[in-house]
Structure formats: structure tokens, C-alpha cells
Amino acid sequence: MTGKQPFEAVVTEHGATVLRVCRAILGPADADDAWSETFLAAMRAYPDLPTGANVEAWLVTIAHRKAIDVTRAAARRAVPVAQTPDDTAAGPADIPGDGLDDDLADAVTRLPAKQKQAVAYHYLAGLPYADIAAIVGGSADAVRRAAADGIATLRRTYLDAAGAASGAGAASGSERRDT
């Protein structure tokens, strides 16, 4: 007996966290595929994982690499569009029925890569900054700074857009100035 929990229990315990990370990094369209690829790769490597390893950080590392693979593959493909830019009458904000969760996910995907990863891995996966630094490279302080910058950008862009959409735009008349 290896002393490790069965892989099925690992999927049950950490599956939701990995899916949240994949959605934050890739968006909802590619997240399910990246999630599946993550656990297929993890299942092959699980027998060689040391018994005392941090399984959640290991899975997020694999998800990070799968997200890079999906992003690179998408960059090589042509993106079909329903309308050419001259024919576009309404932007995505004008589409009725979009919820704030979709808006937040969209705001996260617009963050620079390091900020998006730091926000997703820390706030969605709950990983400490040192583990995130090991995944994305750099120091824990750099990851902490990227997460703070990402949250600040989300506060500016997402909260301002949400306030304007709900009619609270007049309440935001006093703009905050960061020095």
C-alpha cells in the first residue's frame, strides 16, 4: 500500500478547484477540456507522486501547463466571427441577460497573464503565494504584487462597469486617486 488516497478521491476533493482555475485562466469555452486534460495527465503521473506532496498545488501546476497548451493552440487557429467589424452594431455589454458572473469572468480574462494567474491561483484555488511562484515562476513577492495589481484593476474596471450598469454611475462621482 502506498499510503496515498485513491485517485478518484483526489478528483472529488480537488476537481472543483481545478475547474475554477481553468475557467479563470481560459474562460468557460476551453475550461472543461483543460480540466479533463489536467486529470488525464495527473492520473498517469499520480503513482510517481511522493506521498507527502501538496496534491492541490501539483494539480494546479498541471492545470497551468494545460492552460498554456490551450492558449498556444488557440493562437494558431483562426477565430470565426459572426459579423465583420463594419457590421457590428452592438457590443457585448449591450446583450441583454448577461449576468454579473459572466462580466466578472470576462474582466478576469482581460487581465495581463501574470495578474490573471496570480488572482486565479490565490483567490480561486486558495494557494499560498510561494506555491504560485513555483508554478508561474518568480518570487512570492512578485506574485503577491501581481495579485494585488490584478485585484486593483478588477476593482477599477469591473466594479465601475457594474455600478454604471446598475445605474449607480452617479454615485461614483467621487473618483479615488491612487498615488
N, C-alpha and C positions, 0 to 999 in steps of 0.2 A: 504494500500500500504506500502511495506516495505522500499522503498527508495533505494533499490539495483537495479542494472541493470539486465535485464533478463539473465539467464544462457547462452543462445545462444550467446549473445553479449560478455560474458566473454570468451567463447570458441573462438570466432572470434578474440578477442583482444589479448589473451594470448596463443592461440594454437600453433603458430609458435615458441614462446619462449620455451614452454614446450617440443616441439618436438626436438628442438636443444639441450636442456639439456639432454633429454633421449638418443639422438644419441651420444652425447659426453660421457656419462657415460656408456652406454651399447653397443654402436656400432649400425650400421644400421639394423642388423638382428632382434634384440629384441626391437628396439625403438618404432615401431608402436604399438606393443602390450602394452608396458608400457604407451605410450601416451593414448591409449584407456582406460586402467585400471585407469589411473590418473583421467580422466574426468568422468568416471563412478562413482568413489569414490567421486569426488568433487560434482557431481550432487546430490548425496544422502545427502551430508553434507552441501550444499550451503544454504538451508533455515535457518540453525542454525548459519551461519557465521555472526558475528557482522557487522553492516552497515559500520563502518569506517575502517574495516580491510584491510590490504595490500593484495589484491587478488592475485597478481603475486607471492609474497613470499609464500603465502598459497598454491598455485598450485605447485610451485617448491618443497615445503616441501612434498607434496603428491607424486610428481614425484620421489623425492629422496627415499621415502619409497617403492614405487613400484619398483624402480631400485634395491633396496636391496632385495626385494622379488624375482625378476627375477634372480639376481646373485646367491642367495641361492638355488633356484630351479635348475639352470644350474649346480651348483656344485654337485648336487645329481644325475645328469643324465650322462650317458656315452656319449662321444663325438665320433660320427662316423668319420672316416678318409678315404680319397680316396686311399691313399697309406700308407704302413707301413714306418717307418722311414728309413729302409735299402733301400727302393725303391725310395726314394725321390731324384730326380735329380736336380730340380730347386727350389730355394726358392721363396717366394712371391715377392721379388724385381726383379726377372727375368721374371715375367709375363708381356708381352707387353700390352700396352693400359691402364695401371693403371695411374690414374691422381694424381696430387699433393693433391687434396682434400681427396682422399682415403688414401694417405700416411699420411697426417696430422691427419685425424681421427684415423688412426692406431697408430700414435705416441702419441696421447692423451690417447688412451685406454691403452697404456703401462705405463702410469704414475702411481705412487702409488695412492691408493684410495683417500686420503685426498687432494693431489695435483690435481688429476683429477676432483674431485668435486669442489674444490675452483676455478679452471680455468673455468670449465663449468658454474658454477653458477654466477661467476662475469663477465666473458668476453662474454659468450653466452646469459645468462639470464639478465645481467645488474644489478644484485642485489648488494646492498652495503654489505661490509664485516660483519657488525653487523647482518644483516638478514641471511647471510650464516652461521655465527657462531651459530645462533639459530637453524638452520636446521641440521647442521652436528655435533654440539657440540663443545665446546671450546670457546676461546675468539676471538674477532675480529682481534687482533694482530696475533694470531696463524693462522687464516685463511688467513690473508694478507701475512704472511710468506710462507704458503703453496702455495698460488697462485704465489708468486714471484719465489719460487723454481721450480714450475711446468713450468712457462714460461721460466726460465733459462734452464731447461732440454730440453724443446722443441726447444729452440734456438740452443742448442748444437746438439741434435740428429736429429731433423727434418731439420733444415737449412743446417747442414753438409751433410746429406744424399741427400737433394735436390740439393745442389751445386755439389756434386760428380756425381749425375745422369745427370745433365745438362752439365757436362764437365768443370765445374768451380772449380774442385778439386785443380787445380794448383794455383788458386787464393787464396785458403785458406792455403797457405804455412805458413803464419804468424799466429800461433795459439795464442789465447788470453788466458792468465793465470789469473784466479781469485784468489785473496788472501783472 
